[in-house]
Amino acid sequence: MTAKEWEQALERLSSRLETMHIARYVELLDNPRRLIYLNLLAGLFRGVGMGVGFTLIGAALLYVLKASFMQHLPYVGKVVADIVRIVQLELARRP
């Protein structure tokens, strides 16, 4: 490669590094306190976000299950009665 080609390759590499913000990343790695602080903050927000998301999804799921349960209540009663009957028969067979 000629000197001109090397210079052009370095210019392209330099512009790519600038667009990737490598300098900011290296600066962050040089400051461990800031890195720990940012990671702690990111973890805290992720945890809160997961908690809120799980709560909302869980509440929606419980609402749907409750509505479904109320519509099928007679069937559930029949199933429970069958289970009780089976248990009573098994207990009657024991000496």
N, C-alpha and C positions, 0 to 999 in steps of 0.2 A: 504494500500500500504506500501511496505517496503521502507526503506531509499534508497536502490539501485534503486527501480522503480521510486521514486520521483526524484532522481538524473538524471536518464535517460530521464524522462519526461521534466525536466528543460533543459537538454542539447538539446533535440529536439526543445523545444520552443525557446531557445536561438539561435539555428542555423536558424530557420525559421524567427525570427525577424531580424537577420543579413541579410538574403537574401532579406527581404522586405525593407531594409534600414530605419528602424524605427528610428534609432539614428539620421540620417540626417533630417528626418521629424520633430522630436522633437526639434532638434537644430534650424531648420528653424522657428518653432513656437515660440521659445524663442527670436528670433530677429525680431520684428515687422517691422522695417524699411526695412530689406531685403525682407520680405514677401510681403510688399506693392510694393516694387520695382519690384520684379519678377512677381507679378500679373499684374502690370501696363504694363510691357514689354510684357507679354504674351497676354494681351488684345490688345495692339497696333499691334502686329504681326498678331493676329487673324483678326483684322479689316482691315489691309492692305491686308491680304490674301483673305478675302471675297470681298474686293473692286476689286482686280485684277481678281479674279475668275468670279465675276459678269460681269466685263467689257468684258472678253474674251467670256463668254457664250452669253452675250447680243450681241456682235459683230457678232458671228457666227449665232445667230438666225436672226439678221437683214439681214445678207448676204443671208441666205436661203429664208427669206420672200421676199427680193428684187428680187431674181432670180425667185421665184414662181410668184410674181406679174407681172413681165415682160412677162412671158409666158401666163398669163391669162388676159392681158390688154384688149383685145376686150370684154371679158365677164364682166369685171369690168365697162367698159364704158356703156354697155347695162344696167347693174344694176343701175348705176347713172342716166341714161336717164329715166328709169322707175320711180325712186324716184322723179325726177324733174317733170315728167308728173303727178304723183299722187299728189304732192304738188300743182301744178297749178290747177288741177281739184278741190281740196279742197278749194283753194282760190277763184275760180270762183263761188263756191256754196254759199259762205258767202255773206250776204247782204251788 
